[in-house]
Amino acid sequence: MISMSGITKRFGSGPDGRLAVDDLTFDIAAGRVTGFVGPNGAGKSTTMRIMVGLTLPDSGEVRFDGTAHHDLPQPSRVVGAVLDPRCMHPGLTARQHLRAAAAYGGIPSSRVEAVLADVGLGSAADRRTGGFSLGMRQRLALAGALLGEPQVLLLDEPSNGLDPEGIRWLRTRLADFADQGGTVFISSHLISELSMFADDLVVIGGGRLLAAESVEEMTRRVDRSVTVTTPDTDEFLALLRANGVDAGSSDGRIHVRGATADDISRLAHERRIRLIEVSEVSTSLEDILLELTSSSAEFAAESTSA
């Protein structure tokens, strides 16, 4: 649905210039939720602004189903974006804000009540947005993105300010949107939350693409290890090795790589070997992404020692 090709953007010139986005090229599939992750200063917000024409790239192009954003006859019918939840006049009510957005986008005003109900703001429709919490602003911004019944949602940190119930609601709503054929591209710092419903991940650091693959492919990088304590250490170690398991022993315990605790327990049960303790440790998706981006983090705390 979305293709990015060679996007590059530099702010300023000379020694004080900053390369914010460096030759980014990747595709975003329809019918899927794609997470956009990277450390602070990685270029995520700049990239998303380029996608909807708010920032012009120095080179490269972004196309939505083959068409550039500025060439779309009715952009809000194709792309709904939430890049800043504060983009609303504090003196307007939620209903007035959405009616203005609908008029600007050539969208029937009947959609206003529908999206207010969709995001759970029906009871707050006549409250001025200046008194809204950040979470309520996030919901109203999403309502605005949904006004035109778009094919694509571009969301920059949409869970900021949401409580746990709100985050769960957002996760379900976006997954449903993708299940109906829509395209979701969402940036977030909450990697563990994002991993619960994203299908694909695009990882950038220092403005450069580090990875673009499915969550399933990325989790295959997980390094698992199992520690086993048994009174039959030598017998079980020999059995594991005979079954092609990478295993060794130290301190009276067996250490296994590339197998799960269930695999180990099943084999011990089949051979009637008594296990005293089986513990499994695995790297998380967050660990994998932090390792990918560690060398490009703009802000990193220095380790200290006593």
Protein Blocks (a to p, Z undefined) as FASTA:
>chain_A
ZZcehiacdedehjlbccfbghiacdddehiacdddddehilmmmmmmmmnopaccfbdc
ddeehiafklpmblmlmpccdfbfklccfkbcfklmmmmmmmmnopafklmmmmmmmnop
mmmmmpcfklpcfklmmmmmmmmmmmnopabdcdehklgopafklmmmmmmmmmmmmmno
pacddddfblmlmmmmpfbdcddeehiafbdcdfklmmmmpccddddddfklmlmmmmmm
mnopacddeehiacdehiafklmmmmmmmnopacfbdcdddddfklmmmmmmmmmofbdc
ddddZZ
